[in-house]
Amino acid sequence: MPAEFEMFVHEEKVYGKQEWSINLGRSNAALFEQLFGYMFSGVKLVGANDDPQLMKLDALIEPSIDAFEFSTPEQSNTDAFAVWIRYRIKVYDREGKLVSNWPVSAYGKSQTTTLGKTEALQRAAVLAMRDAAALMIMRFDDVTRISSLAGMSQETTPTTEPQENSGAEDEAQTTALEESADEAS
């Protein structure tokens, strides 16, 4: 997983009110590890020190968070916290070419009446993450066409970067699908 994804913390001060810090990092990484483990027959995590060109991979998947927003009960005049997360799922073929760049929007809402404020906000974030996971389970291949990458010719190998340089080579980490990816998924 990319380091910035695995260590994602959103901090915000609601104008004239409380400061909030929402740590989604490890929860995000665990969610995506479980999700991809369920969706594909073989998954390898590629770290910053790994060379994916030496691995026989069908595809590389790089998740990130484009946006994180939340609203408090005071802002919405309700008894609920709401969270919106926009993930970005980039899929690269074995040559390192970006083949899909999918924004995944998710929403979660949690009542403060049953939980304290901090717990309600955390619960809303977890529900948004679950919403994203459900969407990915249902639409991943339709949107990304990742199954078409399974079993491609062995003549070329993947890289972690598409043609354009993101400037984060040192920390670039991706989730890689092994060659034995289930084509039927």
N, C-alpha and C positions, 0 to 999 in steps of 0.2 A: 504494500500500500504506500502511496506517496506520503512522505513525512508530514506535510502540511494537512493532509486529510486525516491521518491517524492522530494528529495532535490538535485538531481544530477546536478552538475555544472562541465563542462569540461573547464580546463584552460590550455593554451598552449602558449608558445612563439615560433613563427616561427623564426628559426635561423637567427640572424642578422636583424630581421624585427620587426613587431608589436606583442604585446601580445594580446591574445584573451581570452575572458571568455564567454562561452555559457551556459546559465542557461536553462536546459530542464526540471527541476524538476517538478514543478506544471503542466506544459503543458503535460508531460508524464503521470502523475497521472490522469489528466482530460481526456486525450485521452483514457487511458485504462478503466477508469470508464464508459465512454460513450460506448466504444467498447463492454465491457462485458455486460453492460446493454442492448445493442442491441442484442447480441448473445445469452443471457440466460434469462429465464423467471424470475429468482430471483437471485439477487446478494447482498451479504453483505460484507462490508469492515470489516476486522478483525484487530483490533489494537493491539499494544504491550501489553496492559493490559487486553485484552480479552482472554478467555479460549475457544478455538474452540471445545474442548472436550465436552463442555456443550451445544453446538449448534448442531442441526440436519442438517448436511451438506452432500452433495453428494461428493464434491471435494473441494480442496483448490488450488488456482492458485497463484503462486508467480512470478511476473515479475521482471527482473533485467536488467541492461545494462552491457554486457560483454566488449564491445568496442565502442569507439566513435573516429572517425577520420574525418578530413576535409582537403581540399586543397584550397588554395587561387588562385586567377587569376595569380599572379606572379609565383606560383609554377607550374601551369599547362599551362602557356602561352595561356590562353583563357580569356574571359571576364566573367567567371563564377566561383562561389564557388561551391564545391561539398562536400557532407556530407555522411558518411557511419556510420550506427549504427547497432550494433549486439545486439539484445535483447536475453535474455534467459527466456523461459517460462517453469517453473516447475509446474507440476500438481501432486498433492498428493491425494490418495484415503482417505476415511473416517478413515482408520486405521493409517494414516500418512505415508504410504508407497509411495515413489516416483514412479509414474507410467509413467511419461513422462518428458523428459528433452530436450526441443526443442529450438535450436538456430534459431533465425529469423533475417536474414540480410536484411537491407533496404538501399536505396540510394535516395538522393535528390540533385537537381542541380538548381541554380538560377543565372541569369545574373546580372552583376553589372551595365549594361547599363540603366536599368529601376529603380534600387534601389541603395541606398548608400551601402558602403561595409558592415557595420554592419547589415543593414536590409537584404541585399542579403544573408549573412551567416545565419541569423535567418530563412529566408524563405527556404533556402536549408535544414536546420534542420527540419523544419515543413514538408516539402515535403518528407523527409526520414521517418518521423514518420507516415505520411499518407500512404506511400508505405508499411510499416510494418503492418499497420491496414488492408489494402486491402488484403495482403497475409494471415493474420490471419483469416479474414472473410471467405476467400475461402478455407483454408486448416486446420483450427484449429482441427476439429473433425477427419479428415483423419489422421493427424499426431499424435494427442494426444489420440484419442479414448475416449474423455471425456464423450460422451453420454452413453458409456457403464457403467459409474459410477452412472448414474442417477437412483434413486430408488433401490439402493443396500440394502441388509438386514440391519436392524437397530441394529444388535447384537454388532457392534463395532462403535467406534467414531474416528474422525480424530484428528491428532495432526499437529502442524506446521512444525515439523522437520522430515526428513526421518531418516533412521537408523543411518547414519553418522551425527555427530554433526558439524554444521556450525560455532559455536562459537558466534553467534549473537542472542542468545535467547532473550536478553533484548530488542532488537529493531526489532525482527522478526514480521513482519506484512504481511498479505496475503489477497488476495481477495478470498472470499469463495462463492461457489455456494450453494444456498439454496436447500433443498430437492426437491423443486418444479421445478427444472430445466426442461426445455422443452426438452423431449427426441427426438422430431422430428427435432430439430435444427441440 
